[in-house]
Amino acid sequence: MELVGASVLTHEALGAGYHRLVLAAPEVALQCRPGQFVHVRVSEDRYPLLRRPFSVARRGDGTITLLYRVVGKGTALLAGLRPGGCLDLLGPLGSGFELLPGRRAVLVAGGAGIAPLLFLAQLAWETGHPVRAVVGAAQAAELVGTADLGELGVPAAYATDDGSLGHHGPVTDLLEGSLAGEALYACGPPAMLRKVQTLAREQAVPGQLSLEASMACGVGACRGCACRAHGGYRMVCTDGPVFDLEEVVLDG
Ligand SMILES: Cc1cc2nc3c(=O)[nH]c(=O)nc-3n(C[C@H](O)[C@H](O)[C@H](O)COP(=O)(O)OP(=O)(O)OC[C@H]3O[C@@H](n4cnc5c(N)ncnc54)[C@H](O)[C@@H]3O)c2cc1C
């Protein structure tokens, strides 16, 4: 884990508040694994004081890509960053996904949850690991990363809440049927993760999920991002954000 100054190579608005930010960050690119994140200082001013966490969505030759959605002050400030600008990053942080040998990986993404799963798709492509994806969003305009999945040759099925593209309903509907010989890798809203956990249990298939929690320090010191797990609490920033599907207790 390092504190690095990354320069902005490209920064593209994708629509529906999503942005794709490509950064020159050779040290991070060299070390990062799918599921890990960088903790970003979004402003040189005092506010917002806390860094904001973003998953590495793709890795290139000395570069990393972030795929993020504007939801508040920090991400709005980030969206104003221009090519040539510089960003203060801490990372790579946290645990990563592990592709389980002998099982086809099924990537289950909801909304911005596609970000870490694109990097996992890239690793599967690089290592020849079999993979497919199911991706959901509220509406067609919010389905991002589809071009990446196409480029990586990942067969993908889509779902939208309003039926504007693909299946009309929750993305987890696309997991109906046998999951034998597969492993689930999920990132998205809590309700989606709970359903993935239930399906995995019912069919006795393994899997991992990436949790998103508001966090402050990102390195396990402040203990602000604790999540419930069997046998106690875990820190999303250092024990996660990737956990075994069976390890965490998803409330609600
Ligand atoms: C490990 C990790 C990886 C992440 N990767 C990505 C990514 O690749 N792309 C992406 O778009 N987002 C990602 N997020 C979420 C991202 O960090 C938040 O959206 C961001 O910090 C919001 O900052 P803000 O200042 O714009 O919003 P704030 O002003 O802080 O909050 C605005 C609204 O967003 C909610 N919010 C803030 N942080 C989170 C969070 N972590 N999870 C859920 N809701 C939140 C707040 O409750 C509030 O309603 C990740 C979060 C974590 C923990």
PDBQT file of the ligand as one rigid body, heavy atoms in Angstrom, charges set to zero:
ROOT
HETATM    1  C1  LIG A 301     -14.489  -0.518  -1.007  1.00  0.00    +0.000 C 
HETATM    2  C2  LIG A 301     -15.406   0.434  -1.752  1.00  0.00    +0.000 A 
HETATM    3  C3  LIG A 301     -15.316   0.520  -3.138  1.00  0.00    +0.000 A 
HETATM    4  C4  LIG A 301     -16.149   1.388  -3.832  1.00  0.00    +0.000 A 
HETATM    5  N1  LIG A 301     -16.051   1.442  -5.185  1.00  0.00    +0.000 NA
HETATM    6  C5  LIG A 301     -16.848   2.248  -5.882  1.00  0.00    +0.000 A 
HETATM    7  C6  LIG A 301     -16.757   2.313  -7.310  1.00  0.00    +0.000 A 
HETATM    8  O1  LIG A 301     -15.926   1.636  -7.926  1.00  0.00    +0.000 OA
HETATM    9  N2  LIG A 301     -17.613   3.142  -7.970  1.00  0.00    +0.000 N 
HETATM   10  C7  LIG A 301     -18.548   3.911  -7.302  1.00  0.00    +0.000 A 
HETATM   11  O2  LIG A 301     -19.316   4.636  -7.955  1.00  0.00    +0.000 OA
HETATM   12  N3  LIG A 301     -18.645   3.875  -5.951  1.00  0.00    +0.000 NA
HETATM   13  C8  LIG A 301     -17.826   3.075  -5.232  1.00  0.00    +0.000 A 
HETATM   14  N4  LIG A 301     -17.914   3.061  -3.869  1.00  0.00    +0.000 N 
HETATM   15  C9  LIG A 301     -18.845   3.993  -3.207  1.00  0.00    +0.000 C 
HETATM   16  C10 LIG A 301     -18.180   5.385  -3.138  1.00  0.00    +0.000 C 
HETATM   17  O3  LIG A 301     -17.067   5.326  -2.263  1.00  0.00    +0.000 OA
HETATM   18  C11 LIG A 301     -19.190   6.411  -2.628  1.00  0.00    +0.000 C 
HETATM   19  O4  LIG A 301     -20.208   6.567  -3.564  1.00  0.00    +0.000 OA
HETATM   20  C12 LIG A 301     -18.498   7.750  -2.395  1.00  0.00    +0.000 C 
HETATM   21  O5  LIG A 301     -17.604   7.658  -1.293  1.00  0.00    +0.000 OA
HETATM   22  C13 LIG A 301     -19.535   8.828  -2.121  1.00  0.00    +0.000 C 
HETATM   23  O6  LIG A 301     -18.858  10.027  -1.835  1.00  0.00    +0.000 OA
HETATM   24  P1  LIG A 301     -19.608  11.424  -1.952  1.00  0.00    +0.000 P 
HETATM   25  O7  LIG A 301     -18.817  12.419  -1.189  1.00  0.00    +0.000 OA
HETATM   26  O8  LIG A 301     -19.899  11.735  -3.388  1.00  0.00    +0.000 OA
HETATM   27  O9  LIG A 301     -20.989  11.143  -1.297  1.00  0.00    +0.000 OA
HETATM   28  P2  LIG A 301     -21.429  11.509   0.192  1.00  0.00    +0.000 P 
HETATM   29  O10 LIG A 301     -21.770  12.968   0.227  1.00  0.00    +0.000 OA
HETATM   30  O11 LIG A 301     -20.435  10.976   1.164  1.00  0.00    +0.000 OA
HETATM   31  O12 LIG A 301     -22.747  10.641   0.273  1.00  0.00    +0.000 OA
HETATM   32  C14 LIG A 301     -23.810  10.841  -0.665  1.00  0.00    +0.000 C 
HETATM   33  C15 LIG A 301     -24.782   9.685  -0.539  1.00  0.00    +0.000 C 
HETATM   34  O13 LIG A 301     -24.138   8.435  -0.891  1.00  0.00    +0.000 OA
HETATM   35  C16 LIG A 301     -24.183   7.531   0.216  1.00  0.00    +0.000 C 
HETATM   36  N5  LIG A 301     -22.900   6.839   0.310  1.00  0.00    +0.000 N 
HETATM   37  C17 LIG A 301     -21.702   7.389   0.593  1.00  0.00    +0.000 A 
HETATM   38  N6  LIG A 301     -20.734   6.464   0.620  1.00  0.00    +0.000 NA
HETATM   39  C18 LIG A 301     -21.337   5.287   0.355  1.00  0.00    +0.000 A 
HETATM   40  C19 LIG A 301     -20.882   3.950   0.275  1.00  0.00    +0.000 A 
HETATM   41  N7  LIG A 301     -19.616   3.598   0.480  1.00  0.00    +0.000 N 
HETATM   42  N8  LIG A 301     -21.784   3.004  -0.019  1.00  0.00    +0.000 NA
HETATM   43  C20 LIG A 301     -23.062   3.315  -0.212  1.00  0.00    +0.000 A 
HETATM   44  N9  LIG A 301     -23.562   4.559  -0.132  1.00  0.00    +0.000 NA
HETATM   45  C21 LIG A 301     -22.715   5.529   0.155  1.00  0.00    +0.000 A 
HETATM   46  C22 LIG A 301     -24.424   8.384   1.433  1.00  0.00    +0.000 C 
HETATM   47  O14 LIG A 301     -25.104   7.639   2.445  1.00  0.00    +0.000 OA
HETATM   48  C23 LIG A 301     -25.297   9.481   0.902  1.00  0.00    +0.000 C 
HETATM   49  O15 LIG A 301     -26.636   9.083   0.794  1.00  0.00    +0.000 OA
HETATM   50  C24 LIG A 301     -17.099   2.199  -3.137  1.00  0.00    +0.000 A 
HETATM   51  C25 LIG A 301     -17.191   2.102  -1.756  1.00  0.00    +0.000 A 
HETATM   52  C26 LIG A 301     -16.364   1.224  -1.071  1.00  0.00    +0.000 A 
HETATM   53  C27 LIG A 301     -16.474   1.117   0.426  1.00  0.00    +0.000 C 
ENDROOT
TORSDOF 0
